[in-house]
Amino acid sequence: MAKRVHEVWKGSNKFFLGGRLIFGPDARSLLVTLMLIIVPVIIFCVFVVRHLRHEFSPYNAGYTILVITIIFTIYVLALLLLTSSRDPGIVPRNSHPPEEEFRYDTSASMEVGGRQTPSLQFPRTKEVMVNGIPVRVKYCDTCMLYRPPRCSHCSICNNCVEHFDHHCPWVGQCIGLRNYRYFFCFVASATLLCIYVFAISAFYIKIQMDDHQSTVWKAMKESPVSVILMAYCFISLWFVGGLTGFHLYLISTNQTTYENFRYRADNRINVYDRGCLNNFLEVFCTKVKPSKNNFRAFVQEEAQRSTFPATREAEDTDDRRMKVEDDMDIGGDLLKISQRHNIEDIEAGIRGRGSDVPHHNSSEVDSALGSDRRGPSVQPDTLHSSWGRSSGGWEIATEVVGTNSNVTEIKSSSIPKEACQ
């Protein structure tokens, strides 16, 4: 059965609802963010807003505070879901490197089987034109593609993301081209929600002071939950409020967090800056580009491709096999020549001792040597190479000489008595 894209996805993402929702590998941190929003809001509604329902009884304005709180919270949670559960702008990875970028570097060649073979090289960078200015883009070894401008590879999600801003652990997702708008709106809305809860809690303490004609400290003792909520919102404002201000600066200058931190000291010309107004319009008033990935589509198996490097490798393998066979033939010829020369030397030595050896033994040796020339074979592992010496030849090991003498003795013992007579 054919599998879907999200089932064989090579990134570190997590999918839900059959690939309809995509999260980062740290999606569990999203639960912490949800708790940090929902729990304080519930406490706020139960211990503060509930007591304000009848403070504006002629117009039932107290219920308006509750309605605004619920709607505002739902809006923040929806922005959080849009930020963390959608494709941030993942560039589909290639199944093979781009062949049009192949080049063979003969200077960095490798010696294979005694031959110089040029190594396959990829240019690590190349230049593209952005607003009439050349911009250098890098090659990604993991995704096997040249990253588009302002694209970077996220080491957490293991994907190349267009207009990569950063990977946010609080939302469990990369922030990129397709979800940056929702991320900024989420952070800004969370900031406004903190200000709203802080203001209403302070207003409730003020009402406690007026009703009981007491001081601030006594009113705070009457409603300790309001004090806790105010402290919580004040601390949260340092994070979400500071983040909102920082991203307002980035949007006005058309930068990403990644570019700001990495190229801050380079004094580069920002080729993407189109002016403050146009930069804001680009983020908030342009259509969100469709995803380049269809995670619910069925995987289409790619036919086996025969590339030039594979053909070259096959040719090198055949050449190495032919060379080994040629070397074996040459070794066999040298073995035969060495065996013949050494046996002739042995025969000459025996004949040189004619006074010590009986006549019939000489003939027996001749017959034995003649049969040795035809019969016994010497194993290749008994040869000792003498390459590097002045003679440059091959020598027969002493074991071979012993073997030939044994064969001679056996042959002589088998000669009939009539031949001796």
N, C-alpha and C positions, 0 to 999 in steps of 0.2 A: 504494500500500500504506500502511495506517495506521501511524503511528509511535507509539512508546511514550513515556511521560512523560519518562523519563530522557534520551531522545534530543533532546527539544526544551526541556530544562530551562533556564530563564533565569538561574539562579544560576551561580556559578563552581565548582561542585563537580565532582568526577571520579567516574565510576561504573565499576564492574568487575563481571564475571560477570552481564552483562545487567541491571544495575540492582540487583542484590542487595546490593552493597557500595557505600557512598557515603563519599567522602573530601573533604577540603577541597582548595583549589587548591594548597596547599603540601604535598601528600602525600609528596613526596620526602624531606622532613625526617623522616618516619617511619622511613626506612631508616637514618638516622643514629642514631636512638634505639634501633633494634634492634641495631645494631652496638655501641653503648655498653653494652648488656646482655649480648649473646651472647658477644662476644669475651672480656671479663674472666671470664665464667663458664667458658668452655672452658679458658682458661689456668689458672684455679683448679682445675678437675678434673684437668688433666694434671700440673701441677707440685706440687700440694699434696695434694689428696684421694687421689690414687693412692698416695702414700707413707703414708697413714694407714689403708689397708685392713687391715693386719695388726698395727696397734698395739693392737687389742683382740681378739686372736686367739681367746681362749676362747669368745667369744660372736659373733664376726664382726661386731662393732659398727662396724668401719671402713667396711663397705659401707653402713651406714645413713647415714653422712654423704654418701656419693655419691648415694644414692637421694633423700635430702631435698633436696640441691642441684638435682637434675634436676627433681623434682616442683615445687619452689618456683619455679624458673625458668619452667617451662611455665605455671604459674599466673599469674605476672606478665605473660608474653607474651599470654596469653588475655585478661587484663584490658585490656592495651594495645590488642588488636584490637577488643574490644567498645567501647572508648572512641572509637577513631578511625574505625571502619568502619560505624557505625550512624547513623541520623537523630538528631541531637541535640535535635530538637523544632522543626523548621522549620515556620513558619506558611505555608500555601499562599497565594501571592499572587493577587490578583484580576485579572481581565482588563479591568476598567473600574472607575472610582471608584464608591463607594456612592451611588446616586441619592437615597436617602432623606436624605442630608446636603447635597443641593444647596441653595444659596440665592443670590439675586441681590442684589448690592450696588449700589444706585443712586447712592450717594455716590461710588463709584469707577468711574463709567461712562465709556465710550469713545465718541468721536464717529465714526460711520461713515456716510459719505454725507450729512453735514449733520444727522444725527439722533443723539440720545443713546441709546446702547444699554447696559443694565446689564451689568456684568461678572459672570461666574460665579465664586463664591467657595466655599471650603471652610473650615469651622472647623478651625484647626490643632490644637486640643486639645478634649477633652471629659472629663467626669468620670464615673467609675464607682464603685460602692460596694464596698469591701473591708473585711470585718469591721465593718461599720457606720460606716466612715470614708470620706469621698470621696477618691478618688485620681485624679489627672489623667493621662490617657493621650494620646499624640501620634499624629498622622496620618503615615504613611509614604508619601512620594511615589513611591518605587520599587515597593513592593509594593501600593500603592493600597488600604490598609486602616488601620484604627485598631488600633494594637498593643495586645494584651492587657496587663494589669498584669505588670510585671517582664519584659516582652519588649523586646528591643532589636534593631536592625539591625546585622549584622556587615558591616563594609565589606570584609573579605577574602573571605568566602564570598558576599556580596551576597544575604543572606537575613535575614528576621526570625526570631529564635530565641526560643522561650518559655523563661522563667527563665534568661535569658542570663547566664552567669558571666564568660567571657572566651574568646578564641580562643587556643588553645595551639599554638604552632608545633612543639613537640616531638612532639605526636601528630598534627599536621596536620588538626585538626578543631576546630569550636566546641564549647564545653562548655556544655550547657544542661540542659533538663528531663529528657531521656531518657538521658543518659549521664553526668550528674554523679556518680552513685553509683559507677559503674565507674571514673571518673577518680580519685576519692578513694581507692578501694580499690587502684588501680594505684600511686598515689603512696605510699600507706602500705606496700604490699607491697614496692615498690622500696626503701623505707627499711629495712624489716626484712631484705631480702636483702643490702643493704650491711652492716648490722650483723652478719649471719651470716657473710659472707665475711671481714670484718675479724676477727671473733672466732676463726674456724677458722685463719686465717693466723697470728694471734698465738699460738694454741695450738701450731701446728706449729713455730714458732720456739722455744717453750718446750721442746718435745720434743727439738729439736736441741741445746739447751743441756744437757739432762739426759743425752743419749746421749754427747756428746763432752766433758762436764765443762768447758764453755767459758763465756765471758762472752756477754753479749747481742750485742756487736759481732761476735764471731766467728761466732755463730749466724746473724746477719743476712747475713754474708758467705757462709755455707754455703747460704743460701736467699734470694737477692736477689729472686726473683719474689714471695715472700711479702711482702717489704718494699714492692715496687711496688704490689701489690694492696691492702695496708693504706693506703698513701698515696692510692690512687685512691678507695677506699671512704670515707676520711675527707673528702676534698674533695667527693665526691658527697653525703655526708650534710648538708653545709651547704645544698645545693640542695633535694633531695627531703625531707630532714628538716625544714628550715625551711618548705617548702611544706605539709608535712603538719600542722605545728603551726598555721600560719596558717589552713588550711581547717577545722581542728578549732574554732578560734575562730569562723569564719564560720558553721559549722553550729550551734554552740551559741547563736548570736544570730540565726539565720535571716536571713543576709545573703548576697549574692553579691559576687564580687570587683568587679564593675562598680559596684554600689551602694556598696560600702565606699570605693572610690577617688573616686567622683563626689560622693557626698552626705556625705562624712566631716565637712566643716566646716559643714554646714547645720543640724546639731542637730535633724534631723527625728525625728518619732515613727515607730518601726518598727512598721507595722501588721501585719506578718507574723510577728512574734515571738510564739510560743505557749508559751514556757518552754523551758528547756534540754532536759529529757527529751523533751517532745513534738517539739521541733525535730529531735532525733536520730531519733526514731521516724518522722518524716515523710520523712527522707532514706533510711533503711535498711529500714524495715518497711512501706512502702507499695508498692502494685503500680505497676510502670512503665507509664505510659499508652501506648496504641498510637499508632503514627505516623499523622499526618494526611495523609500522602502515600503513594500507591501508585505507586512509580516504574516498575513493570513493567506498569502498566495502559496500554491504548491511549488515545490522545488523541481526545477527542470534539470535533469541530469545532462551534463555537458559531455558531448562526444569526445572520445580520446583524441587528443591533438598530437600531431607529429611535428615538433618544432625543430628548428635548425640545430640548436645545441644538442638535442638528443641524437640526431643523425650524425653529428660530428663525433659524439661519444661512441656511437656504434662503430664508426669507421676506425677510431683509435683502438677499440677493443679487437677488431679483426686484424689490424696491423700488429698489435702486440702478440696475438695468437700465432700469426705467421712467423714472427720473429722467433718465438720460442721453439717452433717446429724446426726452423732453420738451424738454430743453435744446437738442437738435439741431433740433427743429422751430422753437423760438423763434429760434434763430440764423439759420435759413433765412428766416424772415419779416423779421427785421431786415435781412438782406442784400438782400432784394428791395426793401424800402422805401428803404434807403440808395441802391441803384442807381437807382431811379426818380427820387429827388430830385436826385441829382447830374446825371443826364442832362438833366433839365428846366432845371437851372442853366446847363449848357453851352449848351443851345438858346437860352435867354434872352440869354446873353452874345453869341452870334453874331448874333441879330436886333438887339441893341442897336448893332451896328456896321453898320447898313444902308447908310450912305453909302459904306463902304469895300468892301462885298461886292456883286458883281453880283446882279441879280434872279434869274437862273436858278440861281445857286449856292445862294441861299437856299432855293429849292424843292427843289434837290437835297439840301441838308442836311436839310430837313424829311422828305423821303422816306427819307433814310438813317437819321435819328433814329427815324423810325417803325419801320423794319425792325430798328433796334437794340433798340427796346423789346420786339420780339417774339423776336429771334433770339439775339444773343450773351449769354452768361452769365458772370458774374464769379466767379473761384475764391475760395473762402473765405480762402485764405492771403494774399490781397492786401488784406485789410481790416486797418485799424489801430484798435484799441480806444482810445477816449478816456474810458473810465470814470474817474471821479475829477475830471474837469474840470467847469467850471460848466455846460456844455451837456449833458454826459452822453449824447451821441449817438455815431454811428459816422461815420468819415471814409473817403473813397475814396482809396486811394494814388495817387500820381502815375503809377505804371505803368498803372493802369486808365484814366486820362484819356488817356494816350498811345495805349493800345490802341483806345479809342473813336474818336480822331481818325483813326487809320490806317484803321479800318473805314469811316469817312466818306469818306475820299479814294478808297478802292477802289470804293465804291458810285458816286461821282460820275463816275469814269472809265468806268464801264460803261454810262452813260446814252446812248442813241442820239442822233445829230445831229438828228433830227426833233424830239425833245423840246426841244433847245436853241433851235431856230427857232420 
